[in-house]
Amino acid sequence: MKITTIFIAFIFILPLIAEATEQKENNNPVQCPYGHYWRSYKGGWYGAKRVVKSTTEANEIVIQFYVPQKGIRVHRIIESQNFFQAEIINQKGRVVDTVIIDKRTGRIRSIF
């Protein structure tokens, strides 16, 4: 009788365990082009809220964003009340982009 009870309980519990495992495996965020955040190919969560408190943190975010582009580097970072402003220069020393990094969210936006 005990074996039958255990077997019946196992039959009812097994589908619940399988469903929970399947949901855990399919818990990846959808890669939407606008409005959401996703795992970037560089390993970070681009667009995810990240408070930026210092110019060093802002520099890390900009470097991570521009990593694949050769000959591009951060020239200087200026701190404002709500954002950091970073100048991006090429090998010749010409400004190729000016971006702002929001202090509250860590998002990057070009203003050049």
Backbone as a ProteinNet text record, in pm:
[ID]
protein_1_A
[PRIMARY]
MKITTIFIAFIFILPLIAEATEQKENNNPVQCPYGHYWRSYKGGWYGAKRVVKSTTEANEIVIQFYVPQKGIRVHRIIESQNFFQAEIINQKGRVVDTVIIDKRTGRIRSIF
[TERTIARY]
81.2	0	85.8	196.4	284.3	352.2	391.1	457.3	361.7	237.6	137.5	115.6	109.1	90.2	209.4	328.4	449.7	452.8	416.3	415.9	315.9	197.4	95	140.4	199.5	250.9	361.3	447	555.7	500.5	395.3	334.9	277.6	221.2	165	272.9	380.7	486.4	580	605.7	700.1	666.4	541.5	511.8	535.3	511.3	535.3	683.6	767.2	912	959.5	910	949.9	908.7	790.2	742.5	826.2	860.6	942.9	1081.5	1138.4	1269.6	1263.3	1158.7	1143.3	1128.3	1052.8	1036	1167	1246.6	1375.1	1468.7	1469.3	1556.9	1514.3	1387.4	1336.7	1314.9	1393.9	1375.4	1464.6	1504.1	1587.9	1502.6	1554	1476.2	1468.2	1361.4	1342.3	1429.9	1496.8	1581.6	1498.2	1447.7	1366.5	1455.1	1432.6	1519	1502	1384.7	1362.1	1290	1326.3	1250.3	1283.1	1347.8	1380.1	1531.1	1578.7	1721.2	1746.2	1864.7	1897.9	2045.5	2081.6	2220.4	2294.6	2396.6	2471.9	2577.8	2635.2	2737.4	2866.5	2876.5	2995.1	2981.5	2866.8	2849.3	2774	2740.3	2668.1	2520.9	2445.6	2303.1	2285.1	2296.1	2282.4	2139.7	2127.6	1996.8	1939.4	1997.3	1949.8	1988.3	1901.1	1925.4	2051.4	2140.8	2267.2	2304.3	2305.9	2339.9	2489.3	2523.1	2662.4	2699.5	2798	2832.2	2961.5	3049.7	3179.8	3217.3	3317.3	3366.3	3432.1	3487.4	3548	3442.2	3328.3	3219.4	3166.4	3153.9	3108.3	3207.4	3335.9	3439.5	3429.4	3405.2	3390.5	3272.1	3161.2	3042.6	3071.5	3136.6	3167.6	3265.5	3366.8	3464.3	3395.1	3306.8	3235	3148.6	3089.1	3002.6	3082.7	3202.9	3284	3394.6	3399.1	3507.3	3539.2	3442.2	3478.3	3540	3533.2	3583	3729.2	3814.3	3957.8	3991.6	4085.8	4130.8	4041.8	3944.3	3852.6	3886.6	3891.7	3916.2	3843.3	3829.6	3763.5	3866.8	3835.8	3929	3913.8	3792.3	3768	3621.9	3598.6	3463.2	3437.5	3325.6	3286.2	3160.3	3160.1	3044.2	2948.7	2820.2	2713.6	2620.5	2513.4	2423.2	2354.8	2304.8	2228.2	2297.3	2411	2477.2	2626.6	2697.8	2838.2	2845.2	2932	2950.4	3090	3097.9	3225.9	3253.1	3375.8	3418.9	3495.3	3456.5	3520.1	3603.7	3732	3819.7	3877.4	3923.3	3985.5	4137.6	4210	4356.2	4420.4	4353.8	4408.6	4377.7	4303.2	4270.4	4146.3	4071.7	3948.6	3830.9	3742.6	3622.8	3528.5	3496.5	3405.8	3266.4	3256.8	3126.2	3135.3	3023.7	3008.7	2884.4	2901.2	2790.1	2764.8	2640.7	2609.3	2569.6	2606.7	2572.9	2485.4	2362.1	2267.8	2313	2318.6	2363.8	2265.6	2136.8	2036.3	2020.7	2038.3	2011.8	2134.8	2239.7	2358.1	2345	2238.2	2219.8	2304.2	2348	2432.9	2349.3	2375.2	2304.5	2400.5	2405	2491.6	2428.6	2510.7	2462.6	2545.8	2624.9	2715.5	2640.4
-119.5	0	126.4	123.6	239.7	263.2	157.6	169.5	228.6	188.3	241.8	390.7	431.9	573.3	656.5	606	677	686.9	580.1	580.3	681.7	687.9	783.1	926.6	951.1	1085	1124.1	1029.9	1055.9	1092.2	1024.7	1052.4	1193.9	1241.3	1376.5	1484.2	1455.6	1554.9	1569.7	1463.7	1466.8	1572.7	1586.5	1692.4	1833.4	1854	1985.8	2020.4	1923.8	1946.2	1973.4	1897.6	1916.4	2054	2100	2231.4	2343.4	2332.1	2434.2	2441.1	2326.9	2324.1	2388.2	2360.9	2418.8	2570.5	2621.1	2765.8	2831.8	2766.2	2821.2	2833.3	2735.5	2736.7	2842.4	2872	2967.3	3105.5	3144.2	3271.6	3381.3	3371.5	3472.4	3590	3713.3	3828.9	3834	3889.8	3906	4020.7	4002.4	4108.2	4201.1	4305.5	4404.8	4521.3	4579.8	4688.7	4817.4	4843.2	4968.8	4943.2	5017.3	5019.6	4913.9	4806.1	4701.2	4685.4	4602.3	4575.5	4428.1	4396.5	4259.9	4235.5	4110.6	4069.6	4103.1	4189	4224.9	4119	4121.5	4024.5	4048	4161.6	4191.6	4138.5	4082.6	4020.8	4102.9	4226.9	4310.6	4318.9	4377.1	4398.9	4541.8	4568.8	4706	4754.1	4873	4932.7	4904.3	4809	4781.1	4896.6	4929.3	5042.7	5019.1	5116.3	5108.5	5249.7	5276.7	5409.5	5432.6	5547.5	5582.6	5697	5673.9	5772.7	5847.9	5791.4	5855.4	5856.4	5937.6	5942.6	5810.8	5739.9	5609.3	5510	5506.4	5418	5458	5587.6	5635	5594.1	5604.9	5565.4	5416.2	5332.3	5188.4	5158.4	5228.8	5206.6	5245.2	5359.4	5404.6	5308.8	5265.7	5171.7	5041.5	4990.8	4867.8	4886.5	5002.5	5029.7	5039.6	5098.3	5120.7	5017.8	4910	4812	4761.5	4722.8	4661.8	4758.3	4887.3	4982.9	5016	4981.8	5004.9	5150.8	5200.5	5337.4	5440.9	5397.7	5489.1	5487	5604.1	5609.1	5727.9	5723.9	5831.3	5939.9	6062.4	6173.8	6235.5	6275.5	6331.3	6313.4	6316	6303.2	6422	6490.2	6606.9	6570.6	6600.8	6569.7	6688.1	6661.3	6760.4	6714.2	6788.2	6754.7	6619.5	6592.5	6469.9	6368.5	6403.7	6312.5	6340.7	6246.6	6265.4	6284.5	6372.7	6395.2	6346.9	6259.2	6201.2	6231.9	6273.4	6295.9	6173	6124.1	6007.4	6056.3	6018.5	6063.8	5943.9	5971	5866.5	5874.3	5798.1	5793.5	5926.9	6006.4	6135.9	6246.1	6215.8	6314.2	6396.2	6358.3	6430	6370.8	6458.5	6413.7	6347	6220	6146.8	6132.7	6151.4	6143.8	6208.2	6262.3	6311.9	6244.6	6175.3	6100.8	6148.2	6127.7	6153	6020.4	6004.8	5886.6	5933.4	5889.9	5930.5	5873.8	5957.5	5913.7	5817.5	5832	5748	5612.4	5605.7	5480.6	5416.4	5494	5439.6	5427.1	5477.6	5469	5572.2	5534.9	5620.4	5677.8	5805.4	5870.9	5966.2	5962.6	6051.8	6190	6293.8	6431.7	6505.4	6435.1	6495.5	6539.2
0	0	0	80.1	85.3	-49.3	-114.1	-243.9	-346.2	-344.8	-436.7	-411.7	-287.1	-252.8	-299.4	-276.4	-320.6	-472.5	-541	-687.2	-742.2	-684.8	-729.9	-703	-586.6	-555.2	-653.4	-686.4	-781.2	-919	-961.6	-1092.1	-1096.5	-986.6	-983.5	-969	-899.8	-874.9	-994.6	-1067.7	-1179.5	-1284.4	-1330.9	-1429.3	-1374.6	-1246.2	-1187.1	-1187.8	-1157.7	-1159	-1301.3	-1396.8	-1536.3	-1587.7	-1551.7	-1595.6	-1534.7	-1408.7	-1342.4	-1405.5	-1440.5	-1504.8	-1642.3	-1717.4	-1850.6	-1844.1	-1749.3	-1734	-1695.9	-1614.9	-1573.2	-1693.4	-1782.7	-1899.3	-2000.6	-2012.1	-2110.4	-2050.8	-1954.2	-1885.7	-1944.4	-2070.1	-2134.1	-2179.6	-2165.5	-2210.8	-2363	-2412.1	-2555.4	-2603.5	-2716.2	-2768.5	-2855.7	-2794.4	-2863.2	-2904.6	-3021.3	-3065.3	-2986	-2929.6	-2858.2	-2727.2	-2624.1	-2501	-2397.5	-2435.6	-2340.3	-2333.6	-2244.4	-2240.9	-2265.7	-2308.2	-2344.1	-2319.9	-2323.8	-2305.9	-2434.3	-2423.8	-2543.3	-2570.8	-2689.8	-2724.9	-2647.3	-2580.1	-2499.5	-2357.5	-2323.5	-2193.4	-2091.9	-2122.8	-2027.2	-2061.2	-1971.9	-1994.1	-2039	-2169.2	-2216.7	-2194.6	-2138.9	-2116.1	-1978.9	-1908.8	-1773.2	-1681.6	-1589.8	-1501.1	-1418.5	-1424.9	-1352.3	-1310.1	-1182.7	-1132.6	-1153.3	-1213.2	-1240.4	-1147.1	-1060.2	-958.3	-986.3	-1068.1	-1088.5	-1236	-1267.6	-1405.7	-1444.4	-1347.7	-1376.1	-1423.4	-1356.4	-1398.3	-1535.5	-1560.5	-1691.7	-1799.8	-1769.9	-1865.1	-1897.2	-1797.1	-1820	-1911.6	-1891.7	-1975.3	-2120.2	-2139.5	-2275.9	-2342.3	-2269.6	-2326.5	-2365.5	-2280.9	-2312.5	-2437.6	-2452.8	-2567.4	-2697.2	-2691.7	-2811.2	-2831.5	-2756.1	-2762.5	-2903.6	-2985.7	-3113.9	-3215.3	-3192.5	-3290.7	-3262.8	-3357.8	-3340	-3364.9	-3288	-3305.7	-3240.2	-3165	-3096.8	-2947.9	-2886.1	-2742	-2680.5	-2549.8	-2476.4	-2450.2	-2493.7	-2475.5	-2337.5	-2302.6	-2169.5	-2132.1	-2002.2	-1948.7	-1857.2	-1883.1	-1804.4	-1726.4	-1597.3	-1513.4	-1508.1	-1530.4	-1515.9	-1404.8	-1382.7	-1272.5	-1291.5	-1413.2	-1437.3	-1526.8	-1583.4	-1676	-1683	-1746.6	-1780.9	-1931.5	-1977.5	-2120.4	-2157.1	-2256.6	-2297.2	-2443.8	-2472.5	-2610.7	-2657.9	-2774.6	-2834.4	-2951.9	-2953.4	-3061.9	-3136.3	-3260.6	-3340.6	-3326.7	-3409.7	-3401.4	-3436.1	-3518.3	-3559.5	-3458.6	-3354.5	-3252.6	-3282.2	-3384.3	-3418.8	-3342.1	-3297.3	-3225.5	-3325.1	-3299.9	-3388.4	-3327.8	-3196.2	-3131.1	-2993.1	-2949.7	-2813.5	-2757.5	-2646.6	-2588.5	-2445.9	-2402.1	-2261.9	-2197.8	-2072.4	-1994.2	-1878.8	-1876.7	-1772.3	-1637.6	-1535.8	-1403.3	-1336.9	-1365	-1299.8	-1365.4	-1497.7	-1568.6	-1630.7	-1656.9	-1721.5	-1871.9	-1929	-2074.4	-2146.9	-2265.6	-2348	-2461.2	-2492.4	-2602.8	-2671.5	-2803.5	-2879.4	-2888.6	-2871.6	-2886.6	-2990.4	-3067.5	-3164.9	-3287.7
[MASK]
++++++++++++++++++++++++++++++++++++++++++++++++++++++++++++++++++++++++++++++++++++++++++++++++++++++++++++++++

